[in-house]
Amino acid sequence: MNYSKLALTCLAAATMLSAQAAPKVPYTQAGFDLRTLETQQAPIHWVSVEQIKESLKGIPPMNVSFDIDDTVLASSGCFYYGKQKYSPNDYSYLKNQAFWDEINAGCDKYSIPKKAAQALINMHQERGDQIFFITGRTAGKDDQLTPLLAKTFGIKNMHPVNFMGGHGIDAMKTKYKKSAGIIKHKVKLHYGDSDDDILAAQEAGIRGIRLLRATNSTYEPFPQAGGYGEEVLINSSY
């Protein structure tokens, strides 16, 4: 055996391990992390996935819808990139079809799926509910978002994403864009992070549940979760 090579190998392995796992030092005082902070609840109507499941006991399978950005995907990276590329000094990129063509054609492979959304989707599919995605995005030339969501969240019977940006609102005569998609698909429960999600659900006369927006989202200003008396999913910013 070549002992020189063995020694070098052991030294390299030890160096790699030390780089990966530096020794822990005990904290000297109480601290916090943002996920723990979420459990220190404001006086609003908080619910858990289990509580939502319990509230649906005895109700036959139904159609359920989800917003996409900041609800099921942490997609701020795509919007940050688009702003820098198409309109660094303002938000006109959101009205630029080239941006929507690009983002919907595959940018979301870099978006991070939210664990809270996965838990909700799993629960609803176990019930036999049909899952729909209703977004305020404008449709692009190549919809790669539908197959990506199907694969990411394990959707059993995937329906095409409903892009409501500029579509459907006139035909349905609704005040909020997503109301048209909710009504069209006979949705009974809608999840979203924005005020428009909750207001669209209320306009359509259905139950709307708020998910929290991640603190590093580029979508500002932040809404006041629970501000319309709606239920808010606990620990749903990630």
Stockholm file with secondary structure:
# STOCKHOLM 1.0

chainA/1-238         MNYSKLALTCLAAATMLSAQAAPKVPYTQAGFDLRTLETQQAPIHWVSVEQIKESLKGIPPMNVSFDIDDTVLASSGCFYYGKQKYSPNDYSYLKNQAFWDEINAGCDKYSIPKKAAQALINMHQERGDQIFFITGRTAGKDDQLTPLLAKTFGIKNMHPVNFMGGHGIDAMKTKYKKSAGIIKHKVKLHYGDSDDDILAAQEAGIRGIRLLRATNSTYEPFPQAGGYGEEVLINSSY
#=GR chainA/1-238 SS CCHHHHHHHHHHHHHHHHHHSCCCCCCSSCCCCHHHHHTSCCSSCEECHHHHHHHTTTCCCCEEEECCBTTTEECHHHHHHHHHHHCTTSSGGGGCHHHHHHHHTTGGGGSEECHHHHHHHHHHHHHTCEEEEEESSCCCSSCCHHHHHHHHHTCSSCCCCEECTTSSHHHHTCSSHHHHHHHHTTEEEEEESSHHHHHHHHHHTSEEEECCCCTTCSSCSCCCTTTTSCEEETTCCC
#=GC SS_cons         CCHHHHHHHHHHHHHHHHHHSCCCCCCSSCCCCHHHHHTSCCSSCEECHHHHHHHTTTCCCCEEEECCBTTTEECHHHHHHHHHHHCTTSSGGGGCHHHHHHHHTTGGGGSEECHHHHHHHHHHHHHTCEEEEEESSCCCSSCCHHHHHHHHHTCSSCCCCEECTTSSHHHHTCSSHHHHHHHHTTEEEEEESSHHHHHHHHHHTSEEEECCCCTTCSSCSCCCTTTTSCEEETTCCC
//
